[in-house]
Amino acid sequence: MTSVLTVKMSNKTFIIEFEALGKRIVCEEGQTLLQCAQGAGIQILSVCGGMGLCGSCKVRVLKGPASELTSSESEHFTLPEIQRGWRLACQLKPKGSLTVYVPLESLAHNYRLQIEGLEREVELNPNVKTFEIELSPPLLEDPRADTDRIEEGLRNKGFKCKGFDVEALRDMPLKLRESSWKVKALLRDGELIGILPREEAVLGLAVDLGTTKIALYLVDLESGRTIQAVGLSNPQILYGEDIITRIQKAIKSEENAQLLQKSIIDSINEEIITLLNKLNFSRDQLVEGVFVGNTAMHHLFLGLPVTYLASAPFVPVISQALEVKARDLGLKFSKGAYLRFFPNIAGFVGGDHVAALLATGAWTEKGPVLLLDIGTNTEISLIREGKIFTVSTPSGPAFEGGHIKHGMRAASGAIERIKLSDNGVWIKTIDDVPPIGICGSGLIDAVAELFRIGLLDENGRFKGRHPRLRENEGVKEFVLVDEREMKNDQAITITQKDVRELQLAKASIRAGIQKLLKEMDLEEDALEKVYIAGAFGSYIDVGNAIYIGMLPALSREKFIQVGNAAGVGAKIALLSKNKQEEADLIAKTCHYIELAASKDFQRLLLEASFLGKYKISDEGRRYVNGDQDQ
């Protein structure tokens, strides 16, 4: 028998049964199904934050009365789908007890989490210095304070203590005596932030605060060894998958802003406790943290106002690096631990991009060199002879599966690789399980393959004939997996609208690249390297990205996929104060170009929307491999 979970109640309530999930909840009249489900802990996705724009919260009503279909739902579903009961959970309001089916693609998944990146050697110079000291115990003839003994022990090591963290002092007397006065003294810029028994490791945590994913690296600060790296989904996804939706939610009320902050801090705390317990470490050993993230994630995590990030001229509260006590944010580090937050470059280019520049070393190269971190917002830097020009392009949610009819994030069952022939389709899914949707890398493959076999023209329009090309209510679509192979009677298709969404996303990236090249008076062929960072960038087929015009038509060997460069940058900064200073210099060196103020960006965007391998100049597009000039 399934349990009943109760959410917010009023005089009139309905029972909602979720088939296959084994859950029944009590829903208040007037609430949407999405609000009821999330309040009861059922994690239905909502890319747009419940505004009816993205279609990620689709459900099927099997039995019971519900509110009238909204205009948003009419746009997202075909007539046959509506007749079968498909609705958007954010639009549907129960009018009585309901039985609903939630497909797998509408539920929050354990996404593929990219935590690895190209490693770089770094000379150890952490903020926290460790000194092994042996102190004389107090006697009646020598009743000096414990702090006096510590200062003396440090002087004997040639170091002066400039102060003591008050919280560290509370535990210090017992630790000294339990360790027989033989301890490690932990100093940060001269401040004693804690002591440990000599045999215990001194640990730090590097954290990449991604919009979708969070990567954590537990590091031994004395040896530089990465003890363990873990990834987890950002829990803020439940309140809006894209960062703009979260900003808007935070602006609405202080309570919302606190909810967003608490959700991510609680999630990281849970992971810290799990890590330390699993590895038999104590919280007292975790003495330093370095955090990187985009500007909005940085502000939401710190509880800073995001109001002015939401509208032009998109101004952050702070751009400099910031250091705070971990305890002030409620994070479960040692009592005296500090956290360092990387500097931001602009409203939509944050410390994660600084960390990627640091990790790859791209900023030190003579160049010209490009660095891209592809996502809902794509940050791009062009480096040449000490100059760094940077843009942020609104590439949209298509790469994360948003606004794509059968799109989903890179989770188990997502189609990630596609090959087409004149008669058939070959697909590969993540974890090699039955398909439930298509993720961003699969979408790039699909459009490239459809263009290659002649089913899409350079404008992105479907043309020609194929056994799997069909028309559904006046809209052309290509069937990747037909209804007979799917358990929920919905085929997985690529629609004309899906192609348009990808064209917009890839055009934004290519236009951003072209704008940077124009600012430095360079041609595409001058580029020596193109670094592609981030989880999405790690899995795309670069050849296909070039083939659809998303990336410049350069030789394949010029492209270097570097994985989670932001996480690696955070880690090396954790191990080296010199690298922290280098990160500060990178942020100051970056010259940010606001594309909204660019007069020619719209022209570049139009040119870059076409499919094909081409070069872009002031004269227009020039197709390579003998294709016609445009």
N, C-alpha and C positions, 0 to 999 in steps of 0.2 A: 504494500500500500504506500502511495507517495505521500510525502509530507506537504503541509500547506504552509507557505511562507506569507506573512502578512506585511503589506506595505501601508502607506498612508491611508487612513480610513476616513470615511464620512458616513452620512446616513444611508447612502445607497451604494452598494458594492456588488461586484460580479466575480465569479470564479473563472480564472483563465487557466486552461490546461494546455501545457506545451507537450505535444506528442513527440515521442522518442527521447525527450530530455528527462522524462520522469518527474516533472515538477508541475505543481499547481500553485497559483498565487491568487491573492485577493486584491482586486483592482478597484480603485475608487472611480465613481462616475465622473466623467470630464477629463480624466487623464488619458494620454495616448498610450498605446500598447508599449511603445518604447520606454516611456517613463515608468510604467508599471514593472516592466521586465528588469530594467537597470536598477530600480529601487529594491528589487528582490534578489539581486545578484546574478541575474541571467544576462550574460555579456553579449548583447546584440550590438553589432557595429553601427556606427553613425559617423561617417566621414564628414558630413556637413553640420554635425551637431544638432540634428533633428529638424532641419529646415526644409526637408523634402526636395533637396537639390541633387543628391548623389546617387540615390537608389541602392545604397549598401545595406539597408535594413529591411530588405524584402522578406515577407512571410506569406504563408498561404493559409487562409481561413478555411478550415474544414467543416466547421459547424458553429452556428450561432449568429446573432444579429450584430452588425457593426455600423458605424457612421457611413454617410454617403462618400462615394469616391471623390477625391479632390482633383483639381486640375494637374497638380504635380504627379499624381499617380497615373492619370490618363496619358501623360507624356512618357512615363517610364515603362508602361506595359502595353502590349498589344491587346486587341479585343479578345482573342482566344485565351490569353493569360488572365485577363480580368474575369472572363467567364469561369475559369478554373479556380478563382478565388485569390489570386495573387494581389497583395497589398504592400504598402510601406508602413512599417510599424510606427514611424514618427508621425504619420498622418491619420492612422486608424484609431478611432475611439470606440471601445466596446460599448454596446447598447444593451448587453445582456451577457450571460455566461458564454464563453467561447472555447473552442478547441482549435489550436493553431499549430502549424508545422513550420519550424524554422530550419531552412537549409543550412548546410555546413558553411557555405560561403558568407552567410550573414552573421556567423558567430565569430567572436574574437578567437584567433588561433595563436598557437606558439609559432611565431614567424621565424623564418630563417634569419639568424642573427650573425652578421659579419663582425667578428671581433678581431680577426687576425689582420696584420698589415706588414709591410716591408719593415723589418727591424733595422735600427741603426745603433752602432756602438756609441756610448756616451761616457765621458770621464765622470766618475762619481764625485758629486759635490752637493749632497742634499741639504735642504734648509736645516734639518734636524741633525745636529752633531752628537755623537755618542762618546762618552768618556767613562772608562772603567776606573772606579775609584774605590779605595779601601779606607774606611774612616775609623778613628779610635772611638770606642763607645764612651758614653758619659760616665763620670765618677763623681763622688762627692767633692773630690778635689778639682774636678773639671766639669762643671755643670753648664757648659756652653749650649746654646740652642742648636737644634739639629741643622738649621740653615747655616749657622756659622761653620759647622763641621764640613758641610757640603762645599761652601765657598773655599775653605782651606784645601779640601781635596782637589778642587778644580785649579786652584792656584798652583798646587804642586804639579799639575799637568800643563801649566803654562797658560791657563785660560781664566778669564775673569767672568764671574756671574754678575749680570746686571739687574736681575730681578727674579721674582718667583710668581708663577701662576697660582692664584689663591685656591682654585679647586684642586690643583695638584698637591698643595700643602696639606689638604685634609687627609689624604691617604699616606702621605710620606712617612710619618713617624712609625706606623706599623710595618710598612714595607722595609724600612731600614733595619728594623729589629728582626723581622722574619728572615732577612737575607744576611744576618750577622754582620751588617755594616759593610758588605761587599756588593756594590751595585753598579748599574749603568746609569749615569746621569745624562738626561736628554735635554740639550739646550738648543734653542732656536733664536738666532740673533741675540744671544746672550741671556735670554730668558729661560729659566728652568721650567720646562713644561711637564716633567714627569721623571720618575725613576723606575727601573726594572731590575729584577734579578739578573745577574751576569749571563746566565745561560739562555735567556729568552731573546728571540729575534725582535728586531725593530722594524715595524711594518708601515707601509704607506699604501694609499689607494688612489689610483688614477681613474677618472670617470669621464666618459664621453656621453653627454646628455643629448641624445638624438631625439628628433621629433617623434619618431616611431619606435626606436630601439635605444637601449642604454647598454653600454659596454663598461665593465668594471675589471680592473687589473690590480690584483693584490701583489705587492712588490716588497722584497726584502731590501730595506734602505742601506744596509751595510754591505751587501754583496752585489746589489743591482739585479738580482735574479727575479724574474717574474714567477711567482709561486703558482698562481692560477688566474685565468681569465674567464669571465662568464658574461653572458648576454641575457637580457630580459626585455620584454616588451614594455614600452612606456605606458604606464597605466592611464595617463591622460587621454589616450586614444578613445576611451569610452565617452569622453566629453567633447570629442571633435578630433578627427584624425589630422586635419591640416592645422597649421599654426595660427592662421587668421581666425578660424572658428574659435580657437581657445582664447585668443586675445579678446575677441568680441564677448565671449562668455565672462572673462575676468573683468572687463570694463563694466558689465551690467551691475555687478555688486561686489562688495568686499568679501561677502560670504563665498561667492563663486571663486574669487581669486585665492582665498585660503583653502578651498576644497582642492583646486588644481595643485597648489603647493604641497598640501598635506599628502595627496595621493602619491606623488613621486618620492617624497621624503620617506614615507612609510614603506614604499616598495624597496628603496635602496637600503633602508635599515633592516628589512627582512632578509635581504640578500647578504648584508654584512654579517648578521648573526649566523646565518646558515653557513657561510664561508668559514668564519672563525671557529664555530663548533666542529665542523667537518674536519678541519685541519689542526684541531687541538690548540688553538691560539686563544688569548684573552683579549678583551676589548682594550685593555690598558696598553697592549702592544701596537695598536693602530694609532699612530701619532701624527700623521700628515696626510693631506689630500690635495689633489689637483683636479679641477673640474673644467671642462670645455663644453661649449654648446653654442647654438645660434643665439642671437641677441634676445629673441623672445623667450627661449627656454631659460637663458641666463636670468632674465628679469622675473619670470614666473617662479623659478626655483628659489630665488632670493627674496621673493615677496615684494619686488619693486613694481611701481605702477607701469602699466603697459599702454596707457591711454594714448600717448604721443607716438607710439610705434604704429598706430592704426591708421594714421592719416598724414598726408604730406605736411612737412618735409621729413617725416619718419625719424624722429629724434629719440635716441636712447637716453636713459637717465645718466648713465656713466659709460665711458669708453675705456678708462684705464683698468689695469689689473686690480683686483680687489682681494683683500685677505680678511677673513672673519674666523672667529672661533667656531668650531664644529658644534659645540653645545648650544650656541645661539640659534642654530637652525634645527636643533633637536636631533642631530645625527649621532649615531652610536659609535663615535670614535672615543679615544681616551679623553679624559676630562680637560687636558690642556691643549689638545690638538688644534691646529690651524688648518683652514682650507684656503687654497689659492684659486681664484677664478681668472681665467685668461682674459686679456683685453678684447674689446669689441672693435670692429672697424667702422661699422655703420648700423643703421636700423635693421637691415636684413643680411648683414655679413658679420658673423660673430667670432668668438674665440675658437670655435671648431675649425674654421677656415685658417685662422692664424696657426693652429696646431698642425694642420695638414701641410702648410707651407714650411713649418719648422721640421716636421718629420721627413718630408721628401728631400729637404735641402734645396728645393727648387729656387728659393729666393736668393741663394748664393751663386747660382749659375749665370754665366754671361748671357746665355739665351740666343735668340728668343725661345722661351719655354712657356707652355700653358699648363695650368692646373685647374681641373674641373672637379667639383664635388656635386654629383647629380642627385636631385631629389625634387620635392614639390617646389622648393626654391633651389635653383642651381647657382652656386657661387663659382665664379671664374676669375682667375688672375692671370695676367700676362706679364712675364718677367723679362726684362732686357737691360743688361749692364747696370744693375743696381736699382732700376726703377721698377715699381710694381703698380700696375693699373688693375683695378678690381671692379667687377659688376656683380649684381644679383639679378637673375632672370626669373620671372614668375612662370616656371615651366609647367605648373599645374599638377593635379593629382593623377594624371594618366599613368605615369610610371609606377605608381603605387596601387594601380587598379581602380582608382576613382573615376567616375563618369564613364566607365567602360561597362557595357551591358552585362558581361559576364566576368568583369574584372575582379581581382582580389590581390591582396598582398602576397609576398613570396612565402607561402606556407605550404604545408604538406597537401599534395593534391593539385597544386597550381601548375598549369602547363607553362613550362619555362623554355622549351626548345621545340621548334617546328620546322619540318621540311615538307615541301609540296611537290607533287608531280602532276602531270596532265590529268591523272585519274584518281590519285590517292593522297592521303595525309599521313605523315609520321609525326607523332608527338612524344615528348618526354615530360613527365611530371616530377615535381620535387618529391623525393622519397620513393619514386616509382610506384605510386599508389594510383587507384582510379581517379580520373580528373574531376574536379569540381568547379574549376574556373581557370582564368588566365592571368598571369602576373605580367609585370612590365617588360621583362626580358623576352617573354613569349610573344607579347604584342609587337615588339620591334621585329622579331623573327617573322611573325605572320605577315606584317605589312611588306617587309623586304621580299618575302617569298611570293606574295601575291603580285608585287610589282615585277619580280623576276620572270614569272611565267606569263605575264601579260594580262592579268585580270584586273590590275589597277593601272591607270595612266599616270602621267607625271603630275597631274592635278589632284590625284588621289581618288578619282572616280572609278567605280567598278565598270568593267567592260567585258565583252566576249562571253564565252560559254564554258561551263565546267559542271560536271555532275553534282558538285557540292555548292554551286552558286545558285541562290534562289531569291525570290522576292517574298517578303513577309509584310502584308498590309502596306504595300507600296514602297517598302524599304528593302534595298538589296542587302543580302548578308551571305557570308561564306561559312559553311558548316564545318567546324573542326571535329566535333563529336555530336552524333545525331541522337535523337530522342530515345532510340532503342537501346543505346548504351548508357543512358542516364537513369538513375533511380527516381528522380523527381520530375520526370516527364518534360524537362527543359533541355533543349540542345545547347551546346556551347558554340557560339557563333562570333564572327567578327562582322560588325555591321558598318554601314557607310558612316554613321555617326562616330563609331569607334575610330575609324581611320582619320576622321577630321580631328578628333581629340588628340591623337598621336601627332598629327601634323602640327597642331598648335604647340604642343609640348616640345617637339624636336626643333621647330622653327625658333622658339624662344631661346633655346641653347645656342643654336647656330648663329642667330642674329647677335647674341651677346658676344660670341667669339669674334664675329666680324667687326663689331663696334670697337672692341679692344684693339684689333689689328689696325683699324683705321686711325684710332687715336695715336698709335705709335708709328703710323705711316709705313706699315708692313704688308706684304703679301702673304698668303697662306703658306706658300712654298718655303718661306723663310723660317718657319717653325722647326726647331731641332728636336723637340720632345713635346709630347702631350701626356701629362699625368692624369689618370682618371681615378678618383678616390671615392670611397664610400661603398656601402653595401650593394646598392643597385649597380654602380659602376663596375663592381667586381664580377658580376655575372652576365653582363650584356655581351653579345657577339659584336666585337668592334667592327668587323668586316660588314655586318649587316647595318650597323649604325652609320657607317660611311656610305653604304649603298643607298640609304634612304635620305641622305643629305643632312643627317643630324650632326655629323662630325666632318671636318674638312677632308677633302680627297687627297690624303697623304699616304705614303707607304705604311703598311701595317706595323713595321718594326719601330716606327716613331711613337707608337702608343704604348704606355706603360700603365697597367692596372695595379694599383698599390694597396688595395684593400682599405681597412679602416685607418687611414693616415691620421685622422684626428685623435683617435685613441692612442696611437703610437706617440704622437706629439705630446699628449698629456702625460704619458708614461716617462718619456725622456726628460720632461720638465720636472717631474716628481723627483728624478734622480740627480738633477743638476740645476743649481741656482744660476749657473751661467746660461743654461738654455732658457730659463725664465726671463732673464734679461734680454736674450736674443728674441724671444717672443714679443716682448714689449717693443723692441726696435722694429720688428716686422710690422706690427700694427701701425706704428707711426710712419713707416715708409710707404704703406699702401695708400694709393690715391684712388679714392672711391668715385666712380662715375654713376650718377643717378640716371637710369635709362628713361625714367618718366620725363626728364627734362631734355632728352636728346631729340633733336629735330629729325634725324634721319633713321631713328630706330624702327619706326613703322614701315619704312621702305625696305629696310633690311629684313624685317619680320616677314613681309610679303614674299620677298625673293626666297627666303629660307623655308617657306612652307611647301615648296614643290619637292617631289620625290626625285631621287637620282643622285649620281655622283657628279658634283659640279663645283666650280670655284665662283666666288662672288666678288665683283668689283663695282666701281661706280657705273660701269656700263651695263651691269646686270649679271645674269648667270651665264657661265660657260661650261657646258657639259664636257666631261672627259671621256676618253675611250671612243672618240669619234662621234659622240652624240651631237646633235644640232645646237649651235649657239643660240642663246635666248636674249 
